[in-house]
Amino acid sequence: MIWHADLLKRIGRSPTRVTLRLAEVIVSMAFLSRPIQALRSWSLMPPAPPNGRYAVVAHVFYPDLLPEIVAVWSTLPAGSSLIVTVPSEKAEAVHSAIQGMPLVELYEYENRGRDLAPFISLLNAGLLDRYDAIPKIHTKKSPHLIKGELRRKLLFSALAGNIGNVRRIIAHFDDPRVGMVGFAPLFRTSRSFWMGNRSNVERLCRRMQPNGEPVLGFFEGSMFWVRPIALTPIRSAALQTAEFDVEAGQLDGTLHHGLERVIGISVRAAGFDTVSIRGRKLMCGKRSTEIGSVRNSVYEWRLNIRPPRPLRSGRRQGLRRR
């Protein structure tokens, strides 16, 4: 009965979002069904093995879900890395589970900003510069959502799932205009998804170089493939871990909720497009006649960027192997 009462309250506050959530559950269950997964594995011949440098970047708050992260990693091209961030209090369990695995790096962080504060710290430190594209994922359970674990399973399958699917996603990055690839049904553009985050988004946009425009377009759940150079504008904001809220089960209005909505803005400000897994354009990169090409200016800015400072709140566990 409590669950039903809570659902009715949510419907009253935002019927559009609740309707989308219920539709998401139905679509997710269908997408993850055996017939659809079999069809995905057979549809379209995958491109030839990609040439490039790739890594899974995963935040592990729930160590029991680490096998799912490793399963995603196994679908990437041979030689790809696995970069794991973890709250300090969970580090020992994760360290024990991945010890001895090749090409794995582990970083500890204070439990602030959920998956996004550690991700931005890696970005700011230059640790993602060596990769052409990365899938950013995390061990999402979302107990406040109906069928919260379903979203994680849906996104892991959509963004990886099998080797052929990963190759098709990576092939989108052959187009130099593409900066981010994700699951279109979770790309949010409706004004109702601003929720209580517009002020934080506008503040972050002003800190970025080039400045971003507060246009709503983001992958809800913060899981996607991205070209690290497309995040140069948000990197220029130099966010520090201490700026993020200490974890207290917040559902909205924190800096990390604002940052979730700024990732797409950064990609756009850098002059890159955001596309779906199928290659459909979801958001166009900004084209500026004032500076010629924003995308080219970002490449130039990166050439002149100062060497990254060492991580202040993260600690590498020395698990990388050749």
C-alpha positions in Angstrom: 0.0 0.0 0.0 2.8 2.4 0.8 4.3 1.8 -2.7 0.9 2.6 -4.3 0.6 5.8 -2.3 4.1 6.9 -3.3 3.4 6.2 -6.9 0.2 8.3 -6.8 2.1 11.2 -5.3 4.7 11.0 -8.1 2.0 10.9 -10.7 0.4 14.0 -9.2 3.7 15.9 -9.2 4.9 15.0 -12.7 2.6 12.8 -14.8 4.9 13.2 -17.9 7.9 11.8 -16.1 5.9 9.0 -14.4 4.4 8.0 -17.7 7.8 7.8 -19.3 9.1 5.7 -16.4 6.3 3.2 -16.8 6.9 3.1 -20.6 10.6 2.6 -19.9 9.9 -0.5 -17.8 7.8 -2.0 -20.5 10.3 -1.2 -23.3 13.2 -2.4 -21.1 11.6 -5.8 -20.4 10.9 -6.2 -24.1 14.4 -5.1 -25.1 16.0 -7.6 -22.7 13.8 -10.5 -23.8 15.5 -13.5 -25.4 13.9 -13.0 -28.9 15.0 -9.3 -29.1 18.5 -10.1 -27.9 18.8 -12.9 -30.4 17.7 -10.6 -33.2 20.2 -8.0 -32.1 23.1 -10.5 -32.2 22.1 -11.6 -35.7 21.1 -8.2 -37.2 23.6 -6.4 -39.3 27.1 -7.7 -40.0 29.5 -6.0 -37.5 32.2 -3.9 -38.9 35.8 -5.0 -39.0 37.6 -5.0 -35.7 38.3 -1.3 -34.8 41.7 0.2 -34.5 41.9 2.6 -31.6 42.4 2.9 -27.9 39.4 2.1 -25.6 38.6 1.6 -22.0 35.5 1.0 -19.8 35.2 3.6 -17.1 33.1 2.2 -14.3 32.1 3.4 -10.9 31.5 0.5 -8.5 29.4 1.4 -5.5 28.0 -2.1 -5.3 30.9 -4.6 -5.4 28.5 -7.5 -5.9 27.8 -6.2 -9.4 31.4 -6.2 -10.4 31.0 -9.3 -12.6 28.5 -7.4 -14.7 31.1 -4.7 -15.2 33.7 -7.3 -16.2 31.2 -8.8 -18.7 30.8 -5.3 -20.3 34.6 -5.0 -20.5 34.8 -8.4 -22.2 32.9 -7.1 -25.2 35.5 -4.3 -26.0 38.4 -4.8 -28.4 41.3 -6.8 -27.2 43.7 -4.7 -25.2 41.1 -2.3 -23.9 41.5 -1.2 -20.3 39.1 -1.3 -17.3 39.3 1.8 -15.1 37.3 1.4 -11.9 36.5 4.1 -9.4 35.2 3.1 -6.0 34.2 4.8 -2.6 37.0 4.3 -0.1 34.9 2.1 2.2 34.2 -0.3 -0.7 37.8 -0.4 -2.1 39.0 -3.5 -0.2 36.2 -5.7 -1.6 36.8 -4.5 -5.1 40.5 -4.7 -4.9 40.2 -8.4 -3.8 37.9 -9.2 -6.7 40.0 -7.7 -9.5 43.5 -8.4 -8.1 45.6 -10.1 -10.8 43.4 -9.0 -13.7 45.5 -7.4 -16.5 44.8 -3.9 -17.8 42.8 -2.9 -14.7 43.3 0.4 -12.8 41.5 1.1 -9.5 41.0 4.6 -7.9 39.5 5.3 -4.5 37.4 8.4 -3.8 35.5 10.0 -1.0 31.8 9.1 -1.4 30.7 12.4 -3.0 29.0 13.1 -6.3 28.2 9.4 -6.9 29.6 8.2 -10.2 30.1 11.6 -11.7 32.6 13.2 -9.3 35.1 10.4 -9.7 34.6 10.5 -13.5 35.3 14.2 -13.6 38.4 13.7 -11.4 39.7 11.1 -13.9 39.0 13.5 -16.8 40.6 16.5 -15.0 43.7 14.5 -14.2 44.2 13.6 -17.9 43.8 9.9 -17.3 41.2 9.6 -20.1 43.3 11.5 -22.7 44.9 8.3 -24.0 41.6 6.9 -25.2 39.7 7.5 -28.5 36.3 6.6 -26.9 35.1 5.2 -23.6 31.8 3.7 -22.3 31.0 5.3 -19.0 28.9 3.0 -16.8 28.2 2.4 -13.1 26.6 -0.2 -10.8 23.2 1.5 -10.7 20.4 0.0 -8.6 18.1 3.0 -8.2 15.9 1.7 -5.3 13.7 4.8 -5.6 12.6 3.7 -9.2 10.1 1.1 -10.2 12.2 -1.9 -11.3 15.4 0.2 -10.7 17.8 -2.6 -11.6 16.1 -3.0 -14.9 17.7 0.3 -16.2 21.2 -0.9 -15.4 20.6 -4.2 -17.2 19.0 -2.3 -20.2 21.9 0.1 -20.5 24.7 -2.5 -20.1 23.0 -4.5 -22.9 22.4 -1.5 -25.1 25.9 0.0 -24.7 27.7 -3.3 -24.9 25.8 -6.6 -25.0 28.0 -8.4 -27.5 31.1 -7.8 -29.6 29.3 -6.9 -32.8 27.2 -4.3 -31.0 30.3 -2.7 -29.6 31.9 -2.6 -33.0 28.9 -0.9 -34.5 29.0 1.8 -31.7 32.7 2.3 -32.1 32.2 2.7 -35.9 30.2 5.9 -35.2 33.3 7.5 -33.9 34.9 7.2 -37.3 32.9 10.3 -38.1 35.0 13.1 -36.5 31.8 15.1 -35.8 30.5 12.4 -33.4 31.3 13.1 -29.7 28.8 10.9 -27.8 26.7 7.8 -28.4 23.9 6.6 -26.2 20.5 4.9 -25.9 18.0 7.2 -27.5 14.9 6.3 -25.4 16.7 7.7 -22.3 17.9 10.9 -24.0 15.8 13.5 -22.2 14.8 16.8 -23.8 11.5 17.5 -22.1 11.4 20.6 -19.9 10.0 18.4 -17.0 13.4 16.8 -16.7 15.0 20.1 -15.6 13.5 19.2 -12.2 15.4 21.2 -9.6 18.7 21.5 -11.5 18.5 24.4 -13.9 20.4 26.9 -11.6 23.3 24.4 -11.2 23.3 23.7 -15.0 23.5 27.5 -15.8 26.3 28.0 -13.3 28.3 25.1 -14.8 27.7 26.5 -18.3 29.2 29.8 -17.3 32.4 28.0 -15.9 33.0 26.1 -19.1 35.3 27.2 -21.9 33.8 27.5 -24.5 30.7 28.6 -22.5 27.8 26.2 -22.9 24.2 27.1 -23.5 21.7 25.5 -21.0 19.9 23.4 -23.6 18.3 20.2 -22.2 19.5 17.0 -23.8 21.1 14.3 -21.6 21.2 10.6 -21.2 19.3 9.9 -18.0 21.3 7.5 -15.8 24.7 8.9 -16.9 25.7 5.9 -19.0 27.0 6.4 -22.6 29.9 6.2 -24.9 31.9 9.4 -25.3 35.0 10.8 -27.0 37.0 12.3 -24.0 38.1 15.3 -26.0 34.4 16.3 -26.4 34.3 16.8 -22.6 37.0 19.5 -22.8 34.6 22.3 -22.0 33.5 20.7 -18.7 37.1 19.8 -17.9 37.9 23.5 -18.2 35.5 24.2 -15.4 38.0 22.5 -13.1 35.4 21.0 -10.8 36.9 19.6 -7.5 35.6 16.7 -5.5 35.0 18.9 -2.5 32.4 20.9 -4.4 30.1 17.9 -4.7 27.6 17.0 -2.0 28.3 14.3 0.5 26.2 11.3 -0.2 22.9 11.4 1.6 20.5 9.6 -0.7 19.5 12.8 -2.5 17.1 12.4 -5.4 17.5 15.8 -7.1 19.0 19.2 -6.9 22.7 18.4 -6.2 25.7 19.3 -8.2 26.0 15.8 -9.6 22.4 16.0 -10.8 23.2 19.2 -12.6 26.4 17.7 -14.0 24.4 14.8 -15.4 22.6 17.4 -17.6 25.7 19.3 -18.5 27.6 16.4 -20.2 25.6 16.8 -23.4 26.0 20.5 -23.3 29.8 20.1 -23.1 29.8 17.8 -26.1 27.7 20.4 -28.0 29.9 23.3 -26.9 32.9 21.4 -28.1 31.4 21.2 -31.6 30.5 17.5 -31.5 27.2 15.7 -32.2 25.4 13.3 -30.0 23.9 10.3 -31.8 21.9 7.2 -30.9 23.3 3.7 -31.0 21.8 3.4 -34.4 23.5 6.6 -35.5 20.4 8.9 -35.4 21.4 12.5 -34.6 20.0 13.5 -31.1 21.8 16.8 -30.6 24.0 18.8 -33.1 27.3 20.2 -32.1 27.6 24.0 -31.9 28.9 25.6 -35.1 30.3 29.1 -34.6 31.4 31.5 -37.3 33.1 33.7 -34.7 35.8 31.1 -33.9 35.6 29.2 -37.2 34.9 25.7 -35.8 34.3 25.2 -32.1 35.5 21.6 -32.5 38.8 22.7 -34.1 39.3 25.3 -31.4 38.9 22.6 -28.7 41.6 20.5 -30.3 43.9 23.5 -30.3 43.0 24.3 -26.7 43.9 20.8 -25.7 47.3 21.0 -27.4 48.0 24.0 -25.1 46.5 22.7 -22.0 48.6 22.6 -18.9 49.8 19.1 -17.7 47.2 17.5 -15.5 47.6 17.8 -11.8 47.8 14.6 -9.8 44.5 13.2 -8.3 43.8 14.8 -5.0 41.1 12.6 -3.7 41.8 9.4 -5.8 44.4 6.8 -5.1 45.7 4.4 -7.8 46.0 0.8 -6.6 48.7 -0.2 -9.0 46.8 -3.0 -10.6 47.7 -2.2 -14.2 49.4 -5.1 -16.0 51.0 -5.3 -19.5 
